[in-house]
Amino acid sequence: MAEKLLVEFKQDIESFLLIPSTGGRYEVTINGDLVYSKLKEGRFPEFEELEPLVKERL
């Protein structure tokens, strides 16, 4: 997923930080705003649903 985001938004991303975690957590934040939370949604996101969420915040 990280690679797809980097390829899709390479012109808009100034930095990209991956933080390993435990407990099934997978969260995407942009400038401190939570865009997607696997813990909240109960599932891993598909790129097609994550892409527009990222796009509208860049």
VMD Tcl script that builds the backbone (N, CA, C; Angstrom):
set m [mol new atoms 174]
animate dup $m
set s [atomselect $m all]
$s set {name element resname resid chain x y z} {
  {N N MET 1 A 0.825 -1.187 0.000}
  {CA C MET 1 A 0.000 0.000 0.000}
  {C C MET 1 A 0.874 1.257 0.000}
  {N N ALA 2 A 1.923 1.263 0.803}
  {CA C ALA 2 A 2.807 2.423 0.875}
  {C C ALA 2 A 3.413 2.721 -0.498}
  {N N GLU 3 A 3.847 1.681 -1.180}
  {CA C GLU 3 A 4.451 1.876 -2.497}
  {C C GLU 3 A 3.448 2.465 -3.483}
  {N N LYS 4 A 2.225 1.972 -3.455}
  {CA C LYS 4 A 1.196 2.495 -4.360}
  {C C LYS 4 A 0.925 3.970 -4.077}
  {N N LEU 5 A 0.860 4.334 -2.799}
  {CA C LEU 5 A 0.630 5.736 -2.441}
  {C C LEU 5 A 1.787 6.612 -2.896}
  {N N LEU 6 A 3.003 6.122 -2.696}
  {CA C LEU 6 A 4.177 6.892 -3.111}
  {C C LEU 6 A 4.222 7.076 -4.622}
  {N N VAL 7 A 3.876 6.059 -5.359}
  {CA C VAL 7 A 3.870 6.160 -6.819}
  {C C VAL 7 A 2.765 7.109 -7.280}
  {N N GLU 8 A 1.587 6.965 -6.733}
  {CA C GLU 8 A 0.436 7.775 -7.147}
  {C C GLU 8 A 0.611 9.255 -6.808}
  {N N PHE 9 A 1.174 9.544 -5.640}
  {CA C PHE 9 A 1.248 10.922 -5.163}
  {C C PHE 9 A 2.675 11.449 -5.043}
  {N N LYS 10 A 3.594 10.918 -5.843}
  {CA C LYS 10 A 5.011 11.265 -5.705}
  {C C LYS 10 A 5.278 12.764 -5.834}
  {N N GLN 11 A 4.498 13.464 -6.612}
  {CA C GLN 11 A 4.693 14.904 -6.769}
  {C C GLN 11 A 4.175 15.699 -5.575}
  {N N ASP 12 A 3.285 15.114 -4.792}
  {CA C ASP 12 A 2.636 15.834 -3.692}
  {C C ASP 12 A 3.174 15.476 -2.309}
  {N N ILE 13 A 3.924 14.390 -2.204}
  {CA C ILE 13 A 4.404 13.927 -0.903}
  {C C ILE 13 A 5.789 14.485 -0.627}
  {N N GLU 14 A 5.887 15.245 0.444}
  {CA C GLU 14 A 7.173 15.806 0.841}
  {C C GLU 14 A 7.943 14.818 1.711}
  {N N SER 15 A 7.235 14.101 2.574}
  {CA C SER 15 A 7.866 13.061 3.394}
  {C C SER 15 A 6.845 11.971 3.667}
  {N N PHE 16 A 7.370 10.795 3.988}
  {CA C PHE 16 A 6.522 9.613 4.191}
  {C C PHE 16 A 7.135 8.831 5.344}
  {N N LEU 17 A 6.378 8.566 6.382}
  {CA C LEU 17 A 6.895 7.903 7.571}
  {C C LEU 17 A 6.080 6.651 7.875}
  {N N LEU 18 A 6.764 5.517 7.947}
  {CA C LEU 18 A 6.130 4.263 8.345}
  {C C LEU 18 A 6.548 3.966 9.776}
  {N N ILE 19 A 5.575 3.715 10.636}
  {CA C ILE 19 A 5.854 3.411 12.035}
  {C C ILE 19 A 5.303 2.022 12.341}
  {N N PRO 20 A 6.184 1.047 12.584}
  {CA C PRO 20 A 5.709 -0.291 12.939}
  {C C PRO 20 A 4.913 -0.254 14.250}
  {N N SER 21 A 3.890 -1.078 14.324}
  {CA C SER 21 A 3.085 -1.141 15.544}
  {C C SER 21 A 2.604 -2.572 15.770}
  {N N THR 22 A 1.919 -2.758 16.855}
  {CA C THR 22 A 1.376 -4.070 17.202}
  {C C THR 22 A -0.141 -3.969 17.358}
  {N N GLY 23 A -0.780 -5.090 17.497}
  {CA C GLY 23 A -2.215 -5.105 17.764}
  {C C GLY 23 A -3.097 -4.903 16.551}
  {N N GLY 24 A -2.564 -5.111 15.356}
  {CA C GLY 24 A -3.392 -4.992 14.161}
  {C C GLY 24 A -3.675 -3.569 13.732}
  {N N ARG 25 A -2.921 -2.641 14.214}
  {CA C ARG 25 A -3.143 -1.229 13.881}
  {C C ARG 25 A -2.610 -0.931 12.483}
  {N N TYR 26 A -3.390 -0.196 11.714}
  {CA C TYR 26 A -2.973 0.326 10.416}
  {C C TYR 26 A -3.695 1.651 10.264}
  {N N GLU 27 A -2.959 2.731 10.399}
  {CA C GLU 27 A -3.559 4.054 10.320}
  {C C GLU 27 A -2.813 4.901 9.297}
  {N N VAL 28 A -3.579 5.703 8.607}
  {CA C VAL 28 A -3.009 6.636 7.641}
  {C C VAL 28 A -3.364 8.035 8.132}
  {N N THR 29 A -2.334 8.847 8.339}
  {CA C THR 29 A -2.556 10.235 8.727}
  {C C THR 29 A -1.850 11.151 7.736}
  {N N ILE 30 A -2.437 12.309 7.539}
  {CA C ILE 30 A -1.844 13.327 6.678}
  {C C ILE 30 A -1.837 14.630 7.453}
  {N N ASN 31 A -0.642 15.160 7.657}
  {CA C ASN 31 A -0.473 16.395 8.419}
  {C C ASN 31 A -1.179 16.325 9.775}
  {N N GLY 32 A -1.102 15.170 10.401}
  {CA C GLY 32 A -1.685 14.981 11.728}
  {C C GLY 32 A -3.157 14.607 11.742}
  {N N ASP 33 A -3.814 14.622 10.593}
  {CA C ASP 33 A -5.238 14.255 10.510}
  {C C ASP 33 A -5.381 12.785 10.147}
  {N N LEU 34 A -6.161 12.057 10.931}
  {CA C LEU 34 A -6.401 10.640 10.676}
  {C C LEU 34 A -7.288 10.488 9.443}
  {N N VAL 35 A -6.780 9.793 8.439}
  {CA C VAL 35 A -7.502 9.576 7.185}
  {C C VAL 35 A -8.182 8.218 7.200}
  {N N TYR 36 A -7.510 7.209 7.757}
  {CA C TYR 36 A -8.073 5.860 7.802}
  {C C TYR 36 A -7.524 5.127 9.013}
  {N N SER 37 A -8.376 4.372 9.691}
  {CA C SER 37 A -7.970 3.560 10.827}
  {C C SER 37 A -8.547 2.156 10.676}
  {N N LYS 38 A -7.669 1.174 10.586}
  {CA C LYS 38 A -8.114 -0.214 10.503}
  {C C LYS 38 A -8.818 -0.623 11.793}
  {N N LEU 39 A -8.353 -0.117 12.923}
  {CA C LEU 39 A -8.997 -0.451 14.195}
  {C C LEU 39 A -10.435 0.068 14.228}
  {N N LYS 40 A -10.659 1.254 13.691}
  {CA C LYS 40 A -12.007 1.834 13.670}
  {C C LYS 40 A -12.908 1.141 12.657}
  {N N GLU 41 A -12.366 0.883 11.454}
  {CA C GLU 41 A -13.158 0.289 10.373}
  {C C GLU 41 A -13.273 -1.235 10.478}
  {N N GLY 42 A -12.325 -1.857 11.181}
  {CA C GLY 42 A -12.363 -3.301 11.349}
  {C C GLY 42 A -11.806 -4.092 10.177}
  {N N ARG 43 A -11.123 -3.403 9.264}
  {CA C ARG 43 A -10.574 -4.085 8.090}
  {C C ARG 43 A -9.472 -3.236 7.470}
  {N N PHE 44 A -8.658 -3.902 6.667}
  {CA C PHE 44 A -7.586 -3.238 5.941}
  {C C PHE 44 A -8.203 -2.524 4.738}
  {N N PRO 45 A -7.763 -1.305 4.404}
  {CA C PRO 45 A -8.384 -0.591 3.287}
  {C C PRO 45 A -7.926 -1.109 1.932}
  {N N GLU 46 A -8.769 -0.950 0.957}
  {CA C GLU 46 A -8.400 -1.177 -0.436}
  {C C GLU 46 A -7.802 0.126 -0.957}
  {N N PHE 47 A -6.844 0.031 -1.860}
  {CA C PHE 47 A -6.214 1.232 -2.396}
  {C C PHE 47 A -7.247 2.159 -3.023}
  {N N GLU 48 A -8.215 1.588 -3.722}
  {CA C GLU 48 A -9.229 2.379 -4.418}
  {C C GLU 48 A -10.065 3.228 -3.465}
  {N N GLU 49 A -10.216 2.821 -2.222}
  {CA C GLU 49 A -10.960 3.652 -1.280}
  {C C GLU 49 A -10.045 4.610 -0.518}
  {N N LEU 50 A -8.789 4.249 -0.376}
  {CA C LEU 50 A -7.838 5.099 0.326}
  {C C LEU 50 A -7.359 6.249 -0.566}
  {N N GLU 51 A -7.216 5.985 -1.843}
  {CA C GLU 51 A -6.703 6.991 -2.777}
  {C C GLU 51 A -7.487 8.310 -2.738}
  {N N PRO 52 A -8.817 8.306 -2.857}
  {CA C PRO 52 A -9.526 9.591 -2.828}
  {C C PRO 52 A -9.443 10.294 -1.461}
  {N N LEU 53 A -9.344 9.521 -0.383}
  {CA C LEU 53 A -9.212 10.130 0.934}
  {C C LEU 53 A -7.889 10.876 1.064}
  {N N VAL 54 A -6.835 10.295 0.501}
  {CA C VAL 54 A -5.525 10.939 0.517}
  {C C VAL 54 A -5.532 12.134 -0.441}
  {N N LYS 55 A -6.081 11.935 -1.618}
  {CA C LYS 55 A -6.075 12.966 -2.652}
  {C C LYS 55 A -6.738 14.262 -2.195}
  {N N GLU 56 A -7.863 14.152 -1.503}
  {CA C GLU 56 A -8.578 15.356 -1.082}
  {C C GLU 56 A -7.838 16.144 0.007}
  {N N ARG 57 A -6.855 15.510 0.651}
  {CA C ARG 57 A -6.123 16.195 1.707}
  {C C ARG 57 A -4.754 16.710 1.263}
  {N N LEU 58 A -4.367 16.395 0.040}
  {CA C LEU 58 A -3.058 16.862 -0.443}
  {C C LEU 58 A -3.178 18.140 -1.255}
}
mol reanalyze $m
mol bondsrecalc $m
mol representation Tube
mol addrep $m
